[in-house]
Amino acid sequence: MNVERKRRHGPLPGNDPRQHCVSVRLNKVELKKLDIQRGTLARGEYLRCAALDKLPPSIPAINQTAWVKLASAAGNLNQIAKHLNGVGDIDIENIREELAVFRLCLISIADNSDVYFDEDL
């Protein structure tokens, strides 16, 4: 029976497929710590990356929060730009209000983190 298996993470680099399996046993505390540290990576993938010093950089929680806020504000700014590019009739007051909200969002993020925004830029 020749069944082709689907690869979850894409093709392997080069012509050297991973053939060797290494098992590890963990107690409940170690497993919980591993699960917290690995984030969205699969356990085996995380352990392989850790062993080969190829772990992805971790993002501090404060930066993730700032990223979410900035992404939302950037989406609003993109909608403003899309509207300006597609419509001949422009409501300048509405745009000023949206840009003021965007600016306040940036200031709020800067005030709540170690991020510095130069107001002269």
C-alpha positions as CSV (number, residue, x, y, z in Angstrom):
1,M,0.0,0.0,0.0
2,N,1.6,3.2,-1.2
3,V,0.0,6.1,0.6
4,E,1.5,9.6,0.2
5,R,1.5,11.6,3.4
6,K,0.8,15.3,3.4
7,R,3.5,17.5,4.9
8,R,2.1,20.0,7.3
9,H,5.1,22.4,7.1
10,G,6.1,22.3,3.4
11,P,9.0,20.6,1.7
12,L,12.2,20.0,3.6
13,P,15.2,22.0,2.6
14,G,17.7,20.2,0.3
15,N,17.6,16.5,-0.4
16,D,18.1,15.4,3.1
17,P,14.8,14.3,4.6
18,R,14.4,13.9,8.3
19,Q,14.4,10.2,9.0
20,H,15.6,10.0,12.6
21,C,13.1,10.2,15.5
22,V,14.3,11.3,18.9
23,S,11.9,10.8,21.8
24,V,11.9,12.7,25.1
25,R,9.9,12.1,28.3
26,L,8.7,15.1,30.4
27,N,6.9,15.3,33.6
28,K,3.7,17.5,33.9
29,V,5.5,20.6,35.0
30,E,8.1,20.3,32.2
31,L,5.4,19.7,29.6
32,K,3.4,22.7,30.8
33,K,6.5,24.9,30.6
34,L,7.3,23.6,27.1
35,D,3.7,24.3,26.0
36,I,4.0,27.9,27.2
37,Q,7.4,28.5,25.6
38,R,6.5,27.0,22.2
39,G,3.6,29.3,21.5
40,T,2.1,28.2,18.2
41,L,4.9,25.9,17.2
42,A,4.4,22.1,17.4
43,R,6.2,20.5,20.3
44,G,8.6,18.6,18.1
45,E,9.3,21.5,15.9
46,Y,10.0,23.7,18.9
47,L,12.4,21.2,20.4
48,R,14.2,20.8,17.1
49,C,14.6,24.5,16.7
50,A,15.8,24.9,20.3
51,A,18.4,22.2,19.8
52,L,19.6,23.8,16.6
53,D,19.6,27.4,18.0
54,K,17.0,28.4,15.5
55,L,14.2,29.5,17.7
56,P,12.1,32.4,16.3
57,P,12.4,35.6,18.3
58,S,9.9,36.0,21.1
59,I,7.8,39.2,21.0
60,P,7.1,40.8,24.4
61,A,3.4,41.1,25.4
62,I,3.6,44.9,25.4
63,N,4.8,44.9,21.8
64,Q,2.0,42.5,20.7
65,T,-0.6,44.8,22.3
66,A,0.9,47.8,20.5
67,W,1.0,45.7,17.2
68,V,-2.7,45.0,17.5
69,K,-3.6,48.6,18.1
70,L,-1.3,49.8,15.3
71,A,-2.8,47.2,12.9
72,S,-6.3,48.4,13.6
73,A,-5.3,52.1,13.2
74,A,-3.3,51.3,10.0
75,G,-6.4,49.6,8.6
76,N,-8.4,52.7,9.2
77,L,-5.8,54.8,7.6
78,N,-5.8,52.5,4.6
79,Q,-9.5,52.9,4.3
80,I,-9.1,56.6,4.3
81,A,-6.5,56.4,1.5
82,K,-8.7,54.0,-0.5
83,H,-11.6,56.4,-0.2
84,L,-9.5,59.4,-1.3
85,N,-8.2,57.5,-4.3
86,G,-11.6,56.3,-5.4
87,V,-14.0,59.2,-4.8
88,G,-14.0,62.6,-6.4
89,D,-16.2,64.1,-3.6
90,I,-14.1,64.3,-0.4
91,D,-15.5,65.1,3.1
92,I,-12.4,66.8,4.5
93,E,-13.9,67.1,8.1
94,N,-14.5,63.3,8.2
95,I,-10.9,62.7,7.1
96,R,-9.6,65.1,9.7
97,E,-11.5,63.3,12.4
98,E,-10.2,59.9,11.3
99,L,-6.7,61.2,11.1
100,A,-7.0,62.7,14.6
101,V,-8.2,59.3,15.9
102,F,-5.2,57.7,14.2
103,R,-2.8,60.2,15.8
104,L,-4.3,59.7,19.2
105,C,-3.9,55.9,18.8
106,L,-0.2,56.4,18.0
107,I,0.3,58.7,20.9
108,S,-1.5,56.3,23.2
109,I,0.7,53.4,22.1
110,A,3.8,55.6,22.6
111,D,2.7,56.7,26.1
112,N,2.0,53.1,27.2
113,S,5.3,51.5,26.1
114,D,8.9,52.2,25.6
115,V,8.3,53.1,22.0
116,Y,9.4,56.6,21.0
117,F,7.7,58.5,18.2
118,D,9.3,61.7,16.9
119,E,6.6,64.3,16.5
120,D,8.7,66.2,14.0
121,L,8.7,63.4,11.5
